[in-house]
Amino acid sequence: MSPADVQAVLPEIWVAATALVVLGVDLFLRDSRQRALLVAIALVGLAGSASSILAFPDATTAFGGTFTRDAVTNALQLLTLAVAALAVLLSRDYLARTGLEAGEYYTLLLLASLGAMLMAAAGDLLLLFIALETLSLPLYVLAGYARTSRRSQEAGMKYFLLGSFASALFLYGVALVYGHTVSTKFAVIARAETGVLLQLGVGLIIVGLGFKAAAAPFHAWAPDVYEGAPMPATAFMSVVAKIGAFAALLRFLMFAAPLLAISWRPLIEVLAAVTILVGNLAALRQVSVKRMLAYSSVAHAGYLLMGVAAGSPGGLWGTTYYLFVYALMNLGAFAVLLFLTRDGAEADQVADLGGLSDRSPFLAASFALFMASLAGLPPTPGFLAKFYLFTASIQVGSLWLAIVGVLGSVISIAYYMRAAYAAYGGPTAADVTVARAPWAAAGLAVAVAVILFFAVLPGPLTAWAQQTAALLR
Amino acid sequence: MNHSLLTWLVFLPIAGALMLAMLPRQAHATLRGVALAVFVAVLALAAYVFFSFPPGEAGFRFATRTPWVPGFDIDYHLAVDGISLPLVLLTAFLFPVALLGTWDSVREKLKEYLALLLLLEGAVLGTFLALDLVLFYIFWEAVLVPMCFLIGVWGGKRRAYAALKFFLFTMTGSLLMLLAIVGIYLSSGTFSVVDLYAKPLPAEMQGWLFAAFALAFAIKVPVFPLHTWLPDAHVEAPTAGSVILAGVLLKMGTYGFLRFCLPLFPEASHAAAPWMLALAVVGILYGAAVAWPQADMKKLVAYSSVSHLGFVMLGTFAFTIQGLQGAVLQSVNHGLSTGALFLIVGVLYERAHTREMGAFGGVAKVMPTFAALSLIVVFSSAALPGTNGFVGEFLILLGTFRADWRFAALAVPGVVLSAMYLLTMVQRVFFGPVNVDAKQFPALSARETLALVALIATIFWIGLYPKPFLERSEAALDRLSKIVQGAPRAEVVPGSGR
């Protein structure tokens, strides 16, 4: 291990160390007011990690090619850090209100982020697997974090069982790839001649990552887990698991298996089409906003898969752009729900949004904004995100997939708009109250501001995402 | 050289919406006052643009163009020409009139209501002014959200259904147009309408691209048989929403044909013309036939829109200069007269809380001024000489006769039918024995009178002196007419983009 290796993984070290410091400091804190310190430490640690990425953005490999730092790594890691910071802000009030707050929560959140960051940096299947588990295990615990809630316990258990199954498939795929190429390094796999074992292995790896990304038909866990998990945990995992899974898919398929594209492209395209249709159609029937957003996140996995399937520079940066926008708008939508309570419990039905515009115009307007963006309506950033992916798809000749994407978008308007109407026109939900949550309000304000900024000036974000494409040219 | 005037035109209403958001919710008078002031300021700007636009100019004026997303060749490019100019003025005129005419009719969530109206105006103006395909698409879709909320939150009983139907219909069409925009970009490398005017697309691509664009515009117009969302949306929309929907939003469809379909895909337009003309004639007759037996006045006016917009489509696809001029002028006329008709229905609804014709009778005895004003509006909608409707429909029929007399001959009964169902409505509502309830109807308020009188003034202005409109649109339409009729492409863009 050379000093250069250490410098390459400095951002990861920041996050890991912050997670441990938070855990240690928590031992000395007595009440909820003092735990504000944990939030501060976490935010400082995340900022430190981000600054170390920005200070040394040069492309490099470390640990003998196991670890890669390039434009894709940097972009997705910065996104993960931003997501983690927002999630920390959004979580605190909810945890304090429900008596769940403890140092472990923030530690788990930071460790999961670390996993997603490593997935974006993997240059080797073994590191990818370890990163996948570093992401997944904390998320299982977070899903079951509400110890006294049966729903949450069930969610944690279900997520753990199905997630382990997916990890096993992934690992089996790794074994097959190794059997064929006698290596786990992306650079070596990329040069290997094709063969049945390799194709099978790649297929299994795709299935394993498809589970994590909640792509249909491997999405069955998502609605139950999303619904059962505590709201801030749901918000966080709906985003960070996607970033991790798509970071891995992009890295592995475009950098380790580019020659096999002829095999995996049709597979990913079919997955994308099925995911878009299943997610959007199932979301139509939901009465719980949490479940609706769960299916909507399935649908968004489908759009993201369009970019992966394209396998082109346009697909790569389009997916990066989409991940950024998706992360913000999904966190933002959950952030609004975090404010609603009924007798101290979550109020997560569509009807519970009724009358929100009279109680809190800001919350209602933010919610409408995020729904419009999730639906991909101009001028919100969700529109250009979809537009870039559709373009990438058409550019590689998959017009049919773009048409499926368009159909899915039309369907999605029905449920997003229904939820937005509920906040404006629906009958007032009398027993729902809007909780006071200054930290969450700060997080929400950041999400709204960023979304609005990129609605008006999408140029900088586009240029930022396009840096990643240089790798494929 | 960049003019900032059009940017002001588009973003002044949007800034007004933000300003409203900061005012207290309960201050209804202030909220309405601010909204009206912004609308009037926009009207003043639009009037300045209109009257300083030189007659005979075939290209674009007041252009502003800067890269918006440099990485994807998307420009912020606004400009106005003789085709969009009348529609910009119409839009800026109808919003304040619609607000005046329905001053007190919305009391719940007034702040959101006015903010949405302002956002809607900004988006519509952007649609008419954008000269970058992506920018155009963004404004085009951005119109949907506020309109959908206006119907869905402040609408009638079946508002949720109507709003969703409106949204899904228009969205399906427009997303296919989005794919066509991508197709154009991938084949030509530009989103700029002006650049595309200069280099024709390969003929073999034009068919599909035309189909995708035409579908989006045909749903918006709406062209028979894609009109089924319109009656639902109108019946459920609040009055101001109906005025804007019929007056301005439908024109986005007719404008789309003139701005994109005809000049970008001339060969395909030519090939599709007989079909479009046939659909236009069917729409004229079908709309009129269905309007006649309607008992609900809003439905009657909604179906009459289907019929009248059939004329606009007829003129558009006749490709002759008279037809095109008639189409542009009739787009404006329909906005004025149908907007006024919806206001009239709104005035009646405010007083009787029903739109069933059977519930009225003898209103003319109780509200004589209102009856007189309504009658003028009806004359305009029925295209009586002296009113604006006559000039528009006459030009369209003349232009169509020159292109293909059979379609014109088939469309003429539509004029007669339209007079019949409109006059039937007048007779049942305003004349005959006075209905008991009608005796308690309060007289027209000063604001309602002002709104109707303003509309009627423009009706006579265009009816008696259409020259300011015609001379400003003539050169641009003449160019367009030559493009589609197969004139050499080299002449296409004199001085455009500046």
Chai-1 contact restraints between the chains, C-beta under 6 A:
chainA,res_idxA,chainB,res_idxB,connection_type,confidence,min_distance_angstrom,max_distance_angstrom,comment,restraint_id
A,A372,B,V145,contact,1.0,0.0,6.0,A-B,restraint_1
A,L377,B,E141,contact,1.0,0.0,6.0,A-B,restraint_2
A,L377,B,V145,contact,1.0,0.0,6.0,A-B,restraint_3
A,P378,B,I138,contact,1.0,0.0,6.0,A-B,restraint_4
A,P378,B,E141,contact,1.0,0.0,6.0,A-B,restraint_5
A,P378,B,A142,contact,1.0,0.0,6.0,A-B,restraint_6
A,P379,B,I138,contact,1.0,0.0,6.0,A-B,restraint_7
A,P379,B,A142,contact,1.0,0.0,6.0,A-B,restraint_8
A,T391,B,V182,contact,1.0,0.0,6.0,A-B,restraint_9
A,I394,B,V182,contact,1.0,0.0,6.0,A-B,restraint_10
A,Q395,B,L186,contact,1.0,0.0,6.0,A-B,restraint_11
A,A402,B,L179,contact,1.0,0.0,6.0,A-B,restraint_12
A,V406,B,L175,contact,1.0,0.0,6.0,A-B,restraint_13
A,V410,B,M171,contact,1.0,0.0,6.0,A-B,restraint_14
A,V410,B,T172,contact,1.0,0.0,6.0,A-B,restraint_15
A,I413,B,F167,contact,1.0,0.0,6.0,A-B,restraint_16
A,I413,B,M171,contact,1.0,0.0,6.0,A-B,restraint_17
A,Y421,B,G152,contact,1.0,0.0,6.0,A-B,restraint_18
A,Y424,B,V153,contact,1.0,0.0,6.0,A-B,restraint_19
A,G425,B,V153,contact,1.0,0.0,6.0,A-B,restraint_20
A,P458,B,V69,contact,1.0,0.0,6.0,A-B,restraint_21
A,G459,B,V69,contact,1.0,0.0,6.0,A-B,restraint_22
A,G459,B,P70,contact,1.0,0.0,6.0,A-B,restraint_23
A,T462,B,V69,contact,1.0,0.0,6.0,A-B,restraint_24
A,T462,B,G71,contact,1.0,0.0,6.0,A-B,restraint_25
A,T462,B,F72,contact,1.0,0.0,6.0,A-B,restraint_26
A,A463,B,G71,contact,1.0,0.0,6.0,A-B,restraint_27
A,Q466,B,G71,contact,1.0,0.0,6.0,A-B,restraint_28
